[in-house]
Amino acid sequence: MNLPQALILFRLLLAPIILALAYYIGADSKPIILVLMYLGLISDILDGIVARKQNISSAKLRRMDSQVDMVFWLSIGIATWLLYPQLISDNIIPIGVILGMEISCYIISLVKFKKETCTHAFLSKLWGITLLIAFTSLIGFNHAGLPFQLAILLGLISHIDRILITLILPKWTHDIPSAYHAYLIRKGVKFKRSDLLNG
């Protein structure tokens, strides 16, 4: 197992740990869950960068990374619900919209390419940062407010971008920074992918 795979596996293993902490320990586990969440994000940033630096980045690795990301953030969301069910219930509509758009991204990609989406787009990276801030506010302070609203807004924008990427691409590929870059690929125009955007 190489280092990027180990980082992805680490993040995957964090998911059941986070869920177990929220379910069995409850509110007392909040500081630990927050630390694990930040460690998960750091591993997400590093795995792609290391893979590219070591020249071992592949479609299989990137697909694995993308699926583990979904599992990881879903576990954070479920843990938040376990800790603060009323808080989640009060915001169920925007949360449901985001989940619906996430499902739509996968359905569109599966229908068109017979493969799940794996864009690792720039806006998705930004959304991940706002999710981190929002979940820090939700889990750490039982507060939604502006951090949650920003995460929802950027979540909507980033999902629209991902859907456009899938619709524009002539064939399945991974690590597409934006819908504009998907358009460049469709037109046969080459561009440089940043290591940071492929983390």
C-alpha positions in Angstrom: 0.0 0.0 0.0 1.4 3.4 -1.0 1.0 6.6 1.0 -1.9 8.1 -0.9 -3.9 4.8 -0.5 -3.0 4.8 3.2 -4.3 8.4 3.6 -7.5 7.5 1.9 -7.9 4.4 4.0 -7.3 6.5 7.1 -10.1 8.8 6.2 -12.4 5.9 5.5 -11.7 4.4 8.9 -12.5 7.7 10.5 -16.1 7.4 9.4 -17.2 4.5 11.7 -15.2 5.9 14.5 -16.9 9.3 14.3 -20.3 7.6 14.1 -19.5 5.4 17.1 -18.3 8.4 19.1 -21.5 10.4 18.4 -23.8 7.4 19.1 -22.2 5.9 22.1 -20.6 8.8 23.9 -22.7 11.7 22.6 -21.9 15.3 23.5 -18.7 14.5 25.4 -17.2 13.3 22.2 -17.6 16.6 20.3 -13.9 17.7 20.7 -12.6 14.4 19.5 -15.0 14.4 16.5 -13.9 17.9 15.5 -10.2 16.8 15.7 -10.9 13.7 13.5 -12.8 15.9 11.1 -9.8 18.2 10.6 -7.5 15.2 10.3 -9.8 13.8 7.7 -9.6 17.0 5.7 -5.9 17.2 5.9 -5.6 13.6 4.6 -7.9 14.6 1.8 -5.7 17.4 0.8 -2.5 15.4 1.0 -3.5 12.2 -0.8 -3.9 13.8 -4.2 -0.8 16.0 -3.9 1.4 13.1 -2.8 0.1 10.9 -5.5 0.9 13.5 -8.2 4.3 14.2 -6.7 5.1 10.5 -6.7 3.6 10.1 -10.2 1.2 7.4 -9.1 -2.1 9.3 -9.5 -4.6 7.1 -11.4 -8.3 7.0 -12.3 -8.7 4.2 -9.8 -7.0 6.1 -7.0 -9.0 9.3 -7.7 -12.3 7.3 -7.8 -11.5 5.7 -4.5 -10.6 9.1 -3.0 -13.9 10.6 -4.3 -16.1 7.8 -2.9 -14.3 7.9 0.5 -14.9 11.7 0.6 -18.6 11.1 0.3 -18.6 8.5 3.0 -16.5 10.7 5.3 -18.6 13.8 5.0 -21.8 11.7 5.3 -20.6 10.3 8.5 -19.9 13.8 9.8 -23.5 14.8 8.8 -25.0 11.8 10.5 -22.9 12.4 13.6 -24.2 15.9 13.7 -27.8 14.6 13.5 -27.1 12.2 16.4 -25.8 15.0 18.5 -28.3 17.6 17.6 -31.4 16.1 16.0 -33.5 19.2 16.4 -30.9 21.4 14.8 -30.8 19.2 11.7 -34.6 18.9 11.7 -34.9 22.7 11.7 -32.7 22.9 8.6 -34.0 19.7 6.8 -35.1 21.4 3.6 -31.7 22.9 2.6 -30.0 19.8 3.7 -32.4 17.7 1.6 -31.8 19.9 -1.4 -28.0 19.4 -1.2 -28.4 15.6 -0.7 -30.7 15.6 -3.7 -28.2 17.4 -5.9 -25.5 15.1 -4.8 -27.6 12.1 -5.8 -28.3 13.8 -9.1 -24.6 14.3 -9.8 -24.1 10.5 -9.5 -27.2 9.6 -11.5 -26.3 11.9 -14.4 -22.7 10.5 -14.5 -23.8 6.9 -14.2 -26.4 7.4 -17.0 -24.0 9.1 -19.3 -20.7 7.4 -18.6 -21.6 4.3 -16.6 -19.2 5.6 -13.9 -19.7 7.7 -10.8 -18.7 11.4 -10.9 -15.0 12.1 -9.9 -14.4 15.7 -10.8 -12.5 17.1 -7.8 -13.5 20.5 -9.0 -12.2 23.8 -7.6 -15.7 24.8 -6.3 -16.0 21.4 -4.6 -12.8 22.1 -2.8 -14.1 25.5 -1.6 -17.3 23.8 -0.6 -15.3 21.3 1.5 -13.8 24.3 3.4 -17.2 25.8 4.1 -18.4 22.4 5.2 -15.6 22.2 7.6 -16.4 25.6 9.0 -20.2 24.8 9.1 -19.7 21.5 10.9 -17.3 23.2 13.4 -20.1 25.6 14.2 -22.8 22.9 14.3 -20.9 20.3 16.3 -18.8 22.6 18.4 -21.3 25.3 19.2 -24.8 23.9 18.3 -25.1 26.8 15.9 -26.1 26.9 12.2 -26.3 30.6 11.2 -24.0 32.2 8.6 -21.5 29.3 8.3 -24.3 26.8 7.6 -25.9 29.2 5.1 -22.6 29.8 3.3 -22.0 26.0 3.1 -25.5 25.5 1.6 -25.0 28.3 -0.9 -21.6 27.1 -2.1 -22.9 23.5 -2.1 -25.6 24.5 -4.5 -23.2 26.3 -6.8 -20.6 23.6 -6.7 -23.1 20.9 -7.5 -24.4 22.9 -10.5 -20.8 23.1 -11.6 -20.3 19.4 -11.2 -23.5 18.6 -13.2 -22.4 21.0 -16.0 -19.0 19.3 -16.0 -20.6 15.9 -16.5 -22.9 17.2 -19.2 -20.2 19.0 -21.1 -17.5 16.3 -21.0 -17.4 14.2 -24.2 -16.1 11.2 -22.2 -15.5 10.3 -18.6 -12.4 11.6 -17.0 -11.3 12.7 -13.5 -9.9 15.9 -11.9 -11.7 18.6 -13.9 -11.3 22.0 -12.2 -14.5 23.6 -13.5 -17.2 23.5 -16.2 -15.1 25.9 -18.2 -12.2 23.3 -18.2 -14.7 20.6 -19.2 -15.5 22.9 -22.2 -11.8 23.2 -23.0 -11.5 19.4 -23.0 -14.5 19.1 -25.3 -12.8 21.6 -27.7 -9.4 19.7 -27.4 -7.6 22.6 -25.6 -5.0 21.4 -23.2 -4.5 23.1 -19.8 -2.4 22.5 -16.7 -3.9 20.9 -13.6 -2.8 22.4 -10.3 -1.5 20.0 -7.7 -3.6 21.9 -5.1 -6.8 21.4 -7.1 -6.1 17.7 -7.4 -5.7 17.1 -3.7 
